[in-house]
Amino acid sequence: MTTSGSLENSITIGLSQDKMAAYLQFHTRDDEFSCTLEQLEALIKLRGVLFGIDQELLQKIAENPKAYFQSQTKIAQGMLPRTGEDGSIKYVYNLHDKALRPQETEDGKVDFKEISQLKNVMRGQLIAEKVAAAEGQPGRLVTGEELPAKRGKEAYFKLGKNVVLNPEKTALYAAIDGMITLTDKSKINVFPIYEVNGDVDYKVGNIDFVGTVVVRGNVLNGFRIRASGDIRVIGGVEGAELTADGSVEVTGGILAANKGVVRAGKNVKSSFIQDGNVTASEDIIVTQSIMHSQVRAGRHVICNGAKGLIVGGTVQAGESVSARTVGNTMSTTTTIEVGVKPELRQELLELRQEIRTVSDNLEKTEKALVLLDQLAAAGQLTPDRLALRVKLTATKRQSAEELAVARERMLEIEKSLDRIDAAKVVVINTVYGGTKIMIGRNTRFVKDPTQRVVFHFAEGDIAMSAYY
């Protein structure tokens, strides 16, 4: 049996630099060496190891030490601290309701009846409550010292129009009767609704309204509707300009004759789009057809109703495009692009121009400061030049900050161009020749009609698999 003194000479207990692990190393190769579990535990405790000890492993070492002569063995593991759960905002209504997607019935038709349900509230009614962030779980080093944990990030209300906080800032209430709407950057608003009982024409004129607009007729060629909430048109939309921070719904379809534009901060829903220019930050949902149009959606373009036809023009979506039929027997050029949010490409171009401009201005500012610094060193800095020097110093600092923010954002966008694993184009019936499929930076031309297919990115190229 080994004595405690000889055990200390035969075994070294070492700690990792961060004290998150402890290791046992033998210095003997004596086949007669033996020790007990109690001796090992005493030695480990003597060396300051008090937490995370692998008792089962120690027992194995005591029973057969020779098996561990040739290696360093980890005998204790610390525990990292765990950050607490972040706070959140709990809404009375589900404002992020995924049920806004169309539901397909057994006969292949799409039911939009439940998509545009208004979230109505009365003045003083509770809209949302703040759920506080949770405390984290402390960690512990193998030496027993506690590692403090971070509390989760607190959630904050993003206040829009016609809402008020309670004094404790833990609950949000409606300031007027109206409809709850999430707009840009998830701001919470309560908007009243403006209704037009007929067409938007010369009798009504252009509409610019801080709420939701409902038109119980048509929007005629050349007119404009701007809404901070939603726009709902019971009739059709001609070559008009519709811009909503929320969603746009057109029951009678969009027949634009390559004039006007429809823009939505959330979704666009329409029976059809022909010769139109339509953009949505989230989804574009069409029951019948998209023909010869420029269509851009931040997430999905869904055109898989009973007809579900996409032909001509360009359809872009950040995540996916789904249709029953793409192209036609005449091989009309039709472009489908997924995997990159359309607005990000434009933002990337703008950022590159901004970086060039700010960099040029920063270079000019630095050259001017060098001259002023030289004058200051020579004692020739007049009061006017001193004021200019202070101003240029502040300008330099601001320009450097703007440049850093722009470069960081540009890097984020460039990285997103390669995140295309989930992007796909789904064709439920037939895709015809003349169709161009683009996923991220990759392109594939369809030469022959193909039925029931899904285009996706795999192994560095656009792959094609069967649709089930």
LINQUIDA-V538956 format. One record per backbone hydrogen bond with DSSP energy under -0.5 kcal/mol. NH is the residue of the N-H (numbers start at 1). CO is the residue of the C=O. E is the energy in kcal/mol with one decimal. If there is no record, write none. Layout:
NH_CO_E, NH_CO_E
This chain:
2_34_-1.0, 7_3_-2.3, 8_4_-1.8, 9_5_-1.2, 10_6_-1.4, 11_7_-1.7, 12_25_-2.8, 14_12_-0.6, 14_23_-2.4, 16_21_-2.5, 19_16_-1.6, 22_76_-2.0, 23_14_-3.2, 24_73_-3.2, 25_12_-2.3, 27_10_-3.5, 28_10_-0.6, 31_29_-0.5, 33_30_-1.9, 35_62_-0.5, 40_36_-2.0, 41_37_-2.7, 42_38_-2.2, 43_39_-2.4, 44_40_-2.6, 45_41_-2.3, 46_42_-2.3, 47_43_-1.6, 48_45_-1.7, 49_44_-2.3, 50_48_-0.7, 50_142_-2.9, 51_142_-2.4, 54_75_-3.1, 55_53_-1.3, 58_54_-2.1, 59_55_-2.1, 60_56_-1.7, 61_57_-2.3, 62_58_-2.5, 63_59_-2.0, 64_60_-2.2, 67_64_-1.2, 68_65_-2.2, 69_66_-1.3, 71_68_-0.8, 73_24_-2.6, 75_22_-2.2, 75_73_-0.6, 76_22_-1.4, 77_52_-1.9, 78_20_-3.5, 79_140_-2.7, 82_137_-2.9, 83_81_-0.5, 84_150_-2.6, 87_153_-3.5, 88_131_-1.8, 90_88_-0.5, 90_129_-3.3, 91_89_-0.6, 92_127_-3.1, 95_93_-1.4, 97_94_-1.1, 100_97_-1.1, 101_98_-1.5, 103_111_-1.3, 104_102_-0.5, 105_109_-2.7, 108_105_-1.8, 111_103_-2.4, 112_110_-0.6, 115_112_-1.6, 116_112_-0.6, 117_115_-0.7, 118_116_-0.5, 120_118_-1.2, 121_178_-2.8, 124_174_-3.0, 125_122_-2.4, 127_172_-3.5, 128_172_-1.4, 129_90_-2.7, 130_170_-3.0, 131_88_-3.3, 131_129_-0.5, 132_130_-0.6, 134_85_-2.7, 137_82_-2.4, 138_136_-0.6, 139_147_-2.6, 140_79_-2.5, 141_145_-2.8, 142_19_-2.3, 144_141_-1.9, 147_139_-2.6, 148_146_-0.6, 152_134_-2.5, 159_157_-0.8, 160_188_-2.1, 164_173_-2.5, 166_171_-1.8, 169_166_-2.0, 172_128_-2.9, 173_164_-3.2, 174_125_-2.1, 175_162_-2.7, 176_162_-0.7, 178_121_-2.3, 179_191_-2.8, 180_119_-3.4, 181_189_-2.0, 183_181_-0.5, 183_187_-1.9, 186_183_-1.4, 187_184_-1.1, 188_158_-2.9, 189_181_-1.6, 189_187_-0.5, 190_161_-2.3, 191_179_-3.0, 194_212_-3.8, 195_193_-0.5, 196_214_-3.2, 197_195_-0.5, 198_196_-1.7, 200_218_-3.1, 201_199_-1.0, 204_201_-0.9, 205_201_-3.4, 207_224_-2.8, 209_226_-3.0, 211_209_-1.4, 212_192_-1.9, 213_230_-2.7, 214_194_-2.9, 215_232_-3.3, 216_196_-3.4, 216_214_-0.6, 219_236_-2.6, 220_200_-1.9, 220_218_-0.6, 222_239_-2.1, 223_220_-1.7, 225_241_-2.8, 226_207_-2.7, 227_243_-2.6, 228_209_-1.8, 229_211_-2.5, 231_247_-2.6, 232_213_-2.9, 233_249_-3.3, 234_215_-3.5, 234_232_-0.5, 235_217_-2.2, 237_253_-2.5, 238_219_-2.6, 240_238_-2.5, 241_223_-2.6, 242_240_-0.6, 242_261_-2.7, 243_225_-2.7, 244_263_-2.1, 245_227_-2.1, 246_229_-2.9, 248_267_-2.7, 249_231_-2.7, 250_269_-3.0, 251_233_-2.8, 251_249_-0.5, 252_235_-3.1, 254_272_-2.7, 255_237_-2.7, 255_253_-0.6, 256_254_-0.5, 256_274_-1.9, 257_274_-0.6, 258_275_-2.9, 259_256_-1.3, 261_240_-1.3, 262_277_-2.6, 263_242_-3.3, 264_279_-1.8, 265_244_-2.1, 265_246_-0.7, 266_246_-2.4, 268_283_-2.3, 269_248_-2.7, 270_285_-2.2, 271_250_-1.2, 273_289_-2.4, 274_254_-2.6, 275_291_-2.6, 278_294_-2.6, 279_262_-3.0, 280_296_-2.6, 281_264_-2.0, 282_266_-2.8, 284_300_-2.4, 285_268_-3.1, 286_284_-0.5, 286_302_-3.1, 287_270_-1.4, 288_271_-2.8, 289_271_-0.7, 290_309_-2.9, 291_273_-3.0, 292_311_-2.9, 293_312_-0.6, 294_276_-2.9, 295_293_-0.7, 295_314_-2.7, 296_278_-2.6, 297_316_-2.2, 298_280_-2.0, 299_282_-3.2, 300_282_-0.6, 301_320_-2.0, 302_284_-3.0, 303_301_-0.5, 303_322_-3.4, 307_287_-0.7, 308_287_-0.9, 309_288_-2.2, 310_325_-2.6, 311_290_-2.4, 314_293_-1.9, 315_335_-2.9, 316_295_-3.3, 317_337_-2.3, 318_297_-1.7, 319_299_-2.9, 320_299_-1.8, 321_424_-1.6, 322_301_-2.8, 323_426_-2.4, 324_303_-1.3, 324_308_-1.5, 325_308_-2.7, 326_430_-2.3, 327_310_-3.2, 331_328_-1.9, 334_434_-1.8, 335_313_-2.3, 336_334_-0.5, 336_436_-3.0, 337_315_-3.0, 338_438_-2.8, 339_317_-0.8, 340_317_-0.7, 344_341_-1.4, 345_341_-1.0, 346_342_-1.1, 347_343_-2.4, 348_344_-2.6, 349_345_-1.7, 350_346_-2.2, 351_347_-2.7, 352_348_-2.1, 353_349_-1.8, 354_350_-2.5, 355_351_-2.9, 356_352_-1.9, 357_353_-2.4, 358_354_-3.0, 359_355_-2.4, 360_356_-2.2, 361_357_-2.3, 362_358_-2.7, 363_359_-2.3, 364_360_-2.0, 365_361_-2.4, 366_362_-2.5, 367_363_-2.0, 368_364_-2.1, 369_365_-2.2, 370_366_-1.9, 371_367_-1.7, 372_368_-2.1, 373_369_-2.7, 374_370_-1.9, 375_371_-2.0, 376_372_-2.3, 377_373_-2.2, 378_374_-1.4, 379_376_-1.3, 380_375_-3.1, 382_380_-0.8, 386_382_-2.6, 387_383_-2.2, 388_384_-2.1, 389_385_-2.4, 390_386_-2.1, 391_387_-2.3, 392_388_-2.9, 393_389_-2.1, 394_390_-1.9, 395_391_-2.3, 396_392_-2.7, 397_393_-2.0, 398_394_-2.3, 399_395_-2.7, 400_396_-2.3, 401_397_-2.0, 402_398_-2.5, 403_399_-2.5, 404_400_-2.1, 405_401_-2.3, 406_402_-2.4, 407_403_-2.5, 408_404_-2.1, 409_405_-2.3, 410_406_-2.4, 411_407_-2.1, 412_408_-1.9, 413_409_-2.2, 414_410_-2.5, 415_411_-2.1, 416_412_-1.8, 417_413_-1.1, 418_415_-1.5, 419_416_-1.3, 420_418_-1.5, 423_420_-0.9, 424_319_-1.7, 425_455_-2.2, 426_321_-3.2, 427_425_-0.5, 427_453_-2.9, 428_323_-2.8, 428_426_-0.6, 429_324_-2.5, 430_324_-1.1, 431_450_-2.9, 432_326_-2.6, 434_446_-2.0, 435_432_-1.0, 436_334_-3.2, 437_435_-0.5, 437_444_-3.2, 438_336_-2.9, 439_442_-2.0, 440_338_-2.2, 442_439_-2.2, 444_437_-2.8, 446_435_-2.9, 447_445_-0.6, 450_431_-2.6, 452_429_-2.7, 453_427_-1.6, 454_465_-3.1, 455_425_-2.8, 456_463_-2.3, 457_423_-0.6, 458_461_-3.0, 461_458_-1.3, 463_456_-3.6, 463_461_-0.7, 465_454_-2.6, 467_452_-2.0
